[in-house]
Amino acid sequence: MGMLERLNEYITFKGYSMKAFEESVGMSNGALGTTIKNGQGIRSDKLENILTVHKDLSAEWLLRGIGSMIKGEGKAVELENRIASLSKDKAHQEQAYDILLALFDTMGKTYEFFGNKTE
């Protein structure tokens, strides 16, 4: 699978219409859809803008097909599996998941706060 197919997979995964995605990254209507249909390349400034706007999209996955589509997704699944293996008590697992979700939420807000300060 090439980069354009991976980008299209991300767009579908996130539930965007092509038009909404193009608008989100400042591309003209139909530009990205046509590029993907025709298998053309994307200019580096457009790629940079896509990765800047969609901070959860892994550049490594998009460009090289390595790792997870969504940043940190692998770690989240790993932690979820570790929680499940540590306790067979359903209530305890649910409490651990709640703590984990709160932690991820806090980490995301911290990332956004500091990310916005450097732009």
C-alpha positions in Angstrom: 0.0 0.0 0.0 1.4 3.4 -1.0 1.2 6.7 0.8 -1.9 7.9 -1.1 -3.8 4.7 -0.1 -2.7 5.2 3.5 -3.9 8.8 3.5 -7.2 7.7 2.0 -7.4 5.0 4.7 -6.9 7.7 7.4 -9.5 9.9 5.9 -12.0 7.1 5.9 -11.0 5.9 9.4 -11.6 9.4 10.8 -15.0 9.7 9.1 -14.2 12.7 6.9 -15.7 13.3 3.6 -12.9 14.2 1.1 -14.3 17.7 0.9 -14.2 18.2 4.7 -10.6 16.8 4.9 -9.5 19.1 2.0 -11.0 22.1 3.8 -9.3 21.1 7.1 -5.9 21.2 5.5 -6.5 24.3 3.3 -6.6 22.5 0.0 -9.0 23.5 -2.8 -12.1 21.4 -3.3 -11.4 18.2 -5.3 -7.6 18.7 -5.3 -6.7 15.8 -3.0 -9.4 13.5 -4.3 -8.2 14.0 -7.8 -4.6 13.4 -6.7 -5.5 10.2 -4.9 -7.7 8.9 -7.9 -4.9 9.6 -10.4 -2.1 8.3 -8.1 -0.2 11.6 -8.4 2.2 12.9 -5.8 1.5 15.3 -3.0 3.8 18.3 -2.6 5.8 18.5 0.5 4.2 21.7 1.7 0.8 20.0 1.5 2.1 16.9 3.4 3.5 19.2 6.1 0.2 20.9 6.4 -1.7 17.6 6.7 0.6 16.4 9.5 0.4 19.8 11.2 -3.4 19.9 11.2 -3.9 16.2 12.0 -1.6 15.8 14.9 -2.8 12.2 15.6 -1.7 11.0 12.2 1.7 9.2 12.4 4.1 10.6 9.8 6.1 7.3 9.9 3.0 5.3 9.0 1.8 7.8 6.4 5.1 8.1 4.6 6.7 4.6 5.1 3.8 2.4 6.2 5.6 1.6 9.5 3.9 1.4 12.9 0.3 2.5 13.7 -1.8 4.9 11.8 -2.6 6.9 15.0 0.2 8.1 17.2 0.5 6.3 20.5 -2.1 3.7 19.4 0.4 0.8 19.9 1.2 1.9 23.5 -2.5 2.2 24.4 -3.3 -1.3 23.2 -0.2 -2.6 25.1 -1.3 -0.9 28.3 -4.8 -2.2 27.9 -3.5 -5.8 27.5 -1.3 -5.4 30.6 -4.2 -4.1 32.7 -6.3 -7.1 31.6 -3.5 -9.5 32.5 -2.9 -8.0 35.9 -6.4 -8.5 37.2 -9.2 -10.9 36.4 -11.5 -8.7 38.6 -13.8 -6.9 36.2 -14.4 -3.9 38.5 -10.7 -3.5 39.0 -10.1 -3.6 35.3 -12.7 -0.9 34.7 -11.2 1.3 37.3 -7.8 0.9 35.7 -9.2 1.7 32.3 -10.8 4.9 33.7 -7.5 6.0 35.2 -5.8 5.2 31.9 -8.3 7.2 29.9 -8.0 10.1 32.2 -4.2 9.9 31.9 -4.4 9.9 28.1 -6.8 12.8 28.1 -4.5 14.8 30.3 -1.5 13.9 28.1 -3.4 15.0 25.0 -4.3 18.4 26.6 -0.7 18.9 27.7 0.5 18.1 24.2 -2.0 20.6 22.7 -1.1 23.3 25.3 2.7 23.0 24.6 2.2 22.4 20.9 0.3 25.6 20.5 3.0 27.5 22.5 5.7 26.6 19.9 3.7 27.4 16.8 
